[in-house]
Amino acid sequence: MNDPIIQTTGLRFSYPAAEGVTPVVLDGVDLSIQEGSFVAVLGHNGSGKSTLAKHFNAILLPSGGSVYVDGINTADEARLLDVRRTVGMVFQNPDNQIVANVVEEDVAFAPENLGVPPEEIRRRVDDALRAVGMYEYREHAPHLLSGGQKQRVAIAGVIAMQPRCIVLDEPTAMLDPIGRADVLRTIRTLNRERGVTVILITHHMDEAAQADRLVVMAKGRVVADGAPREVFSHVEQLQAVGLTVPQTTLLLWELRQAGVKVPLDALSDEECAAALWAALA
Protein backbone atom coordinates (compact mmCIF):
# COMPACT_ATOMS: atom_id res chain seq x y z
CA MET A 1 0.00 0.00 0.00
CA ASN A 2 1.19 3.52 -0.82
CA ASP A 3 2.22 5.93 1.92
CA PRO A 4 -0.70 8.18 2.93
CA ILE A 5 -0.82 11.59 1.26
CA ILE A 6 -2.31 13.04 4.47
CA GLN A 7 -1.85 11.72 8.00
CA THR A 8 -2.88 13.16 11.34
CA THR A 9 -1.58 11.80 14.64
CA GLY A 10 -3.19 12.82 17.93
CA LEU A 11 -4.40 16.05 16.30
CA ARG A 12 -5.80 18.52 18.80
CA PHE A 13 -6.94 22.08 18.14
CA SER A 14 -8.50 24.92 20.12
CA TYR A 15 -9.30 28.41 18.84
CA PRO A 16 -7.86 31.17 21.04
CA ALA A 17 -10.55 32.78 23.21
CA ALA A 18 -10.38 36.30 24.65
CA GLU A 19 -11.85 35.21 27.98
CA GLY A 20 -9.18 32.54 28.37
CA VAL A 21 -11.53 29.57 27.89
CA THR A 22 -10.41 27.55 24.88
CA PRO A 23 -12.93 24.83 23.97
CA VAL A 24 -11.34 21.84 22.23
CA VAL A 25 -12.51 21.68 18.60
CA LEU A 26 -10.41 18.66 17.57
CA ASP A 27 -9.72 16.11 20.26
CA GLY A 28 -7.06 13.55 19.32
CA VAL A 29 -7.84 12.84 15.65
CA ASP A 30 -5.87 9.99 14.06
CA LEU A 31 -6.54 9.77 10.35
CA SER A 32 -4.74 8.41 7.31
CA ILE A 33 -5.80 9.35 3.75
CA GLN A 34 -4.40 7.22 0.91
CA GLU A 35 -3.43 8.87 -2.36
CA GLY A 36 -6.07 8.49 -5.09
CA SER A 37 -8.94 7.88 -2.66
CA PHE A 38 -12.28 9.68 -2.43
CA VAL A 39 -13.09 10.35 1.23
CA ALA A 40 -16.14 12.14 2.60
CA VAL A 41 -16.02 13.69 6.08
CA LEU A 42 -19.53 13.93 7.51
CA GLY A 43 -20.72 15.75 10.61
CA HIS A 44 -23.03 18.40 12.04
CA ASN A 45 -22.02 22.05 12.37
CA GLY A 46 -19.63 22.18 15.31
CA SER A 47 -18.40 18.61 14.82
CA GLY A 48 -14.92 19.84 13.84
CA LYS A 49 -15.02 18.72 10.20
CA SER A 50 -14.25 22.13 8.64
CA THR A 51 -11.54 22.82 11.23
CA LEU A 52 -10.01 19.46 10.31
CA ALA A 53 -10.10 20.39 6.61
CA LYS A 54 -8.19 23.61 7.26
CA HIS A 55 -5.35 21.55 8.81
CA PHE A 56 -4.87 19.60 5.59
CA ASN A 57 -3.16 22.50 3.81
CA ALA A 58 -1.88 24.38 6.87
CA ILE A 59 -4.49 27.15 6.99
CA LEU A 60 -4.57 26.08 10.64
CA LEU A 61 -1.75 24.44 12.61
CA PRO A 62 -2.30 21.90 15.41
CA SER A 63 -2.48 22.91 19.07
CA GLY A 64 -1.27 19.37 19.76
CA GLY A 65 -0.30 16.33 17.72
CA SER A 66 0.83 16.54 14.09
CA VAL A 67 -0.37 16.71 10.49
CA TYR A 68 1.76 15.35 7.65
CA VAL A 69 1.18 16.09 3.96
CA ASP A 70 3.16 13.77 1.70
CA GLY A 71 5.50 13.23 4.65
CA ILE A 72 5.93 16.98 5.35
CA ASN A 73 5.03 18.26 8.81
CA THR A 74 2.64 21.17 8.22
CA ALA A 75 4.24 23.01 11.16
CA ASP A 76 7.46 23.33 9.09
CA GLU A 77 7.16 26.92 7.83
CA ALA A 78 9.94 26.39 5.30
CA ARG A 79 7.79 23.75 3.54
CA LEU A 80 4.47 25.65 3.54
CA LEU A 81 4.51 26.20 -0.23
CA ASP A 82 5.17 22.49 -0.83
CA VAL A 83 2.19 21.63 1.39
CA ARG A 84 -0.12 24.01 -0.50
CA ARG A 85 1.10 22.81 -3.88
CA THR A 86 0.18 19.28 -2.81
CA VAL A 87 -3.22 20.06 -1.25
CA GLY A 88 -5.62 22.57 -2.80
CA MET A 89 -8.71 23.95 -1.01
CA VAL A 90 -12.17 24.79 -2.35
CA PHE A 91 -14.58 26.59 0.01
CA GLN A 92 -18.37 26.86 0.23
CA ASN A 93 -18.73 30.33 -1.32
CA PRO A 94 -17.18 30.48 -4.81
CA ASP A 95 -17.46 34.29 -4.81
CA ASN A 96 -14.74 34.35 -2.15
CA GLN A 97 -12.32 32.50 -4.45
CA ILE A 98 -12.99 34.27 -7.75
CA VAL A 99 -10.62 37.21 -8.18
CA ALA A 100 -10.71 38.17 -11.89
CA ASN A 101 -13.30 39.57 -14.31
CA VAL A 102 -12.83 36.85 -16.94
CA VAL A 103 -13.09 33.11 -16.25
CA GLU A 104 -9.78 32.10 -17.86
CA GLU A 105 -7.91 34.93 -16.11
CA ASP A 106 -9.30 33.75 -12.78
CA VAL A 107 -8.13 30.18 -13.37
CA ALA A 108 -4.69 31.51 -14.41
CA PHE A 109 -4.29 33.58 -11.25
CA ALA A 110 -2.72 30.94 -8.97
CA PRO A 111 -0.28 29.48 -11.55
CA GLU A 112 0.88 33.02 -12.39
CA ASN A 113 1.62 33.64 -8.72
CA LEU A 114 3.57 30.39 -8.58
CA GLY A 115 5.78 31.65 -11.43
CA VAL A 116 4.59 29.08 -13.99
CA PRO A 117 5.73 30.00 -17.57
CA PRO A 118 3.02 31.62 -19.78
CA GLU A 119 2.81 28.72 -22.29
CA GLU A 120 2.37 26.25 -19.43
CA ILE A 121 -0.28 28.50 -17.82
CA ARG A 122 -2.26 28.52 -21.08
CA ARG A 123 -2.13 24.71 -21.23
CA ARG A 124 -3.10 24.33 -17.57
CA VAL A 125 -6.01 26.79 -17.80
CA ASP A 126 -7.50 25.08 -20.86
CA ASP A 127 -6.99 21.65 -19.32
CA ALA A 128 -8.55 22.68 -15.99
CA LEU A 129 -11.59 24.30 -17.63
CA ARG A 130 -12.15 21.21 -19.79
CA ALA A 131 -11.86 19.02 -16.69
CA VAL A 132 -14.79 20.83 -15.03
CA GLY A 133 -16.84 21.29 -18.22
CA MET A 134 -16.40 25.07 -18.33
CA TYR A 135 -14.08 25.52 -21.34
CA GLU A 136 -16.78 27.15 -23.49
CA TYR A 137 -17.25 29.78 -20.77
CA ARG A 138 -13.55 30.74 -20.65
CA GLU A 139 -14.16 34.30 -21.90
CA HIS A 140 -17.29 34.91 -19.80
CA ALA A 141 -17.55 37.15 -16.75
CA PRO A 142 -17.66 34.96 -13.60
CA HIS A 143 -20.29 37.13 -11.88
CA LEU A 144 -22.78 36.29 -14.66
CA LEU A 145 -22.49 32.53 -14.09
CA SER A 146 -24.78 30.37 -11.97
CA GLY A 147 -23.67 29.25 -8.51
CA GLY A 148 -22.77 25.77 -9.75
CA GLN A 149 -20.79 27.19 -12.67
CA LYS A 150 -18.91 29.57 -10.35
CA GLN A 151 -18.02 26.68 -8.05
CA ARG A 152 -16.71 24.68 -11.02
CA VAL A 153 -14.56 27.67 -12.01
CA ALA A 154 -13.23 27.81 -8.44
CA ILE A 155 -12.39 24.08 -8.69
CA ALA A 156 -10.67 24.72 -12.03
CA GLY A 157 -8.55 27.41 -10.36
CA VAL A 158 -7.34 24.80 -7.87
CA ILE A 159 -6.79 22.15 -10.57
CA ALA A 160 -4.58 24.60 -12.49
CA MET A 161 -2.14 24.47 -9.55
CA GLN A 162 -1.93 20.71 -10.21
CA PRO A 163 -2.37 19.56 -6.60
CA ARG A 164 -2.39 15.83 -5.92
CA CYS A 165 -5.18 16.30 -3.37
CA ILE A 166 -8.21 18.62 -3.36
CA VAL A 167 -10.12 19.33 -0.15
CA LEU A 168 -13.63 20.69 -0.69
CA ASP A 169 -15.19 22.28 2.38
CA GLU A 170 -18.99 22.12 1.93
CA PRO A 171 -18.68 23.12 -1.75
CA THR A 172 -22.41 22.65 -2.46
CA ALA A 173 -23.77 24.43 0.63
CA MET A 174 -24.87 27.50 -1.36
CA LEU A 175 -26.03 25.69 -4.50
CA ASP A 176 -29.39 24.53 -5.85
CA PRO A 177 -29.89 20.82 -6.63
CA ILE A 178 -28.70 21.18 -10.24
CA GLY A 179 -25.54 23.02 -9.16
CA ARG A 180 -24.91 20.40 -6.46
CA ALA A 181 -25.21 17.58 -8.99
CA ASP A 182 -22.81 19.35 -11.40
CA VAL A 183 -20.16 19.87 -8.72
CA LEU A 184 -20.40 16.28 -7.45
CA ARG A 185 -20.11 14.93 -10.99
CA THR A 186 -16.99 17.07 -11.45
CA ILE A 187 -15.49 15.79 -8.19
CA ARG A 188 -16.08 12.13 -9.12
CA THR A 189 -14.54 12.65 -12.57
CA LEU A 190 -11.40 14.25 -11.10
CA ASN A 191 -10.98 11.31 -8.75
CA ARG A 192 -11.77 8.46 -11.12
CA GLU A 193 -10.26 9.72 -14.37
CA ARG A 194 -7.36 11.81 -13.09
CA GLY A 195 -6.49 10.02 -9.86
CA VAL A 196 -6.76 13.20 -7.77
CA THR A 197 -7.25 12.49 -4.06
CA VAL A 198 -10.57 14.07 -3.05
CA ILE A 199 -11.63 14.92 0.51
CA LEU A 200 -15.23 16.15 0.60
CA ILE A 201 -16.44 17.88 3.78
CA THR A 202 -20.23 17.71 3.90
CA HIS A 203 -23.35 17.35 6.03
CA HIS A 204 -25.40 15.91 3.15
CA MET A 205 -25.98 12.14 3.44
CA ASP A 206 -26.47 11.67 -0.31
CA GLU A 207 -23.12 13.35 -1.06
CA ALA A 208 -21.30 11.29 1.57
CA ALA A 209 -22.80 8.10 0.11
CA GLN A 210 -20.97 8.72 -3.19
CA ALA A 211 -17.48 8.53 -1.65
CA ASP A 212 -15.38 5.37 -1.36
CA ARG A 213 -14.81 6.00 2.34
CA LEU A 214 -16.81 7.85 4.95
CA VAL A 215 -15.39 9.44 8.11
CA VAL A 216 -18.00 10.61 10.62
CA MET A 217 -17.10 13.29 13.16
CA ALA A 218 -18.84 14.39 16.37
CA LYS A 219 -17.53 16.69 19.10
CA GLY A 220 -14.06 16.86 17.57
CA ARG A 221 -13.55 13.11 17.31
CA VAL A 222 -13.85 10.44 14.62
CA VAL A 223 -16.81 8.26 15.65
CA ALA A 224 -17.07 6.07 12.53
CA ASP A 225 -14.79 5.28 9.58
CA GLY A 226 -15.40 2.87 6.71
CA ALA A 227 -17.23 2.32 3.42
CA PRO A 228 -20.47 4.38 3.28
CA ARG A 229 -22.75 1.34 3.06
CA GLU A 230 -21.04 -0.11 6.14
CA VAL A 231 -21.09 3.13 8.17
CA PHE A 232 -24.71 3.97 7.29
CA SER A 233 -25.87 0.50 8.35
CA HIS A 234 -25.09 1.50 11.98
CA VAL A 235 -28.27 3.57 12.20
CA GLU A 236 -28.50 3.77 16.01
CA GLN A 237 -24.85 4.86 16.32
CA LEU A 238 -25.37 7.74 13.88
CA GLN A 239 -28.67 8.75 15.47
CA ALA A 240 -26.89 8.88 18.85
CA VAL A 241 -24.65 11.70 17.54
CA GLY A 242 -27.56 13.55 15.94
CA LEU A 243 -27.09 12.35 12.37
CA THR A 244 -29.59 10.67 10.13
CA VAL A 245 -28.98 8.16 7.32
CA PRO A 246 -30.04 8.06 3.64
CA GLN A 247 -33.78 7.46 3.15
CA THR A 248 -33.12 4.05 1.60
CA THR A 249 -31.19 2.86 4.66
CA LEU A 250 -33.77 4.32 7.04
CA LEU A 251 -36.62 2.51 5.26
CA LEU A 252 -34.79 -0.82 5.37
CA TRP A 253 -33.85 -0.28 9.03
CA GLU A 254 -37.47 0.42 10.00
CA LEU A 255 -38.55 -2.74 8.17
CA ARG A 256 -35.88 -4.67 10.09
CA GLN A 257 -37.29 -3.27 13.35
CA ALA A 258 -40.67 -4.64 12.27
CA GLY A 259 -39.18 -8.09 11.72
CA VAL A 260 -38.74 -8.03 7.94
CA LYS A 261 -35.49 -9.63 6.81
CA VAL A 262 -33.82 -7.04 4.57
CA PRO A 263 -30.17 -5.94 4.24
CA LEU A 264 -29.10 -2.52 5.54
CA ASP A 265 -26.34 -1.93 2.99
CA ALA A 266 -28.57 -1.18 -0.03
CA LEU A 267 -27.76 2.52 -0.52
CA SER A 268 -29.05 3.36 -4.00
CA ASP A 269 -32.73 3.50 -4.93
CA GLU A 270 -32.19 0.54 -7.27
CA GLU A 271 -30.51 -1.58 -4.57
CA CYS A 272 -33.25 -0.71 -2.10
CA ALA A 273 -35.99 -1.63 -4.58
CA ALA A 274 -34.26 -4.95 -5.30
CA ALA A 275 -34.01 -5.67 -1.56
CA LEU A 276 -37.70 -4.91 -1.06
CA TRP A 277 -38.68 -7.06 -4.03
CA ALA A 278 -36.60 -9.96 -2.68
CA ALA A 279 -38.22 -9.60 0.76
CA LEU A 280 -41.72 -9.69 -0.77
CA ALA A 281 -40.99 -12.67 -3.03
Steps between C-alpha positions, in 0.01 A plus 500: 500500500619852418603741774208725601488841333351645821546368853397644834630364830339602829379823337360747750386856434344784698420849372644776720231661717517852644353391833767233539265203452612298199248228409659201326383484137710198397569245769766244406422429133697215341433478129680364196394594144640287216597665173236462227213439743166680523419567866195679637512655848149524643381682810269765643601865533739513794623143451848623402490388136577841344771569759653164408491593130691822565784294655548305178671790322628688806239777512492393865782336697445246780482601866621146569597196296613521137380517140713364216442574131698268274734446795543875570410628846261791441660684794822532293470859374778447247285236324168690500504555123566129440202414722269738311622380162408147607160578656260751345191638679154584366259680736121527522464847345655515151472881500772506766742315270433677170737794457491596129241640258547228237474126569831399339687783675361382833617143441844633396540707816657236728744354242616854416574562867695175514721626215381243244614592142229662279479210249456253786235725661302502174513119485403462866209746477351329194551157654344603833196662336444191284529281810207681666295546181544878489732545199230663285453763772870596512439856375187561710474724805489281815237717672251416222529124557271284712611388846590152376698642208688738732589211730631300203715799401633514857584127475672564166712769667621239749555235230721745308744487794521124434456385861498127568221547755197732501309571821149636446344659807120484455531600132127453429364678809390807301384319186164384365450129422619536139816684608563238770470218247740677259765552768476141627529365146812714454650372826441134407654552155814660647542206735421215263651626175790709628587321823473818709451429871168658601394585856140623509379673818121483512188464713295356212442123529451453125835668425682294763350181354683562170849481654710184529557563870300685761642659816239617751590768754326610821631730773847517347551125474470233231204282603474281188728421205439259213317445171176706486272196478671355808495824703138584412384153606578600863182707522477520881865609531448788256170601659678513838724782369209685340547380143250332276561249219394490132126440451566159345693381806242646738215319322683167511594554866138570597392184317767307692359640826162363392649155445544506122825340387667759276865610467607842630776559245277575198581870451371584152132514407554204266668288770226587747226408252673168428525428874131576550402285203708210635338536844150491347573202274 
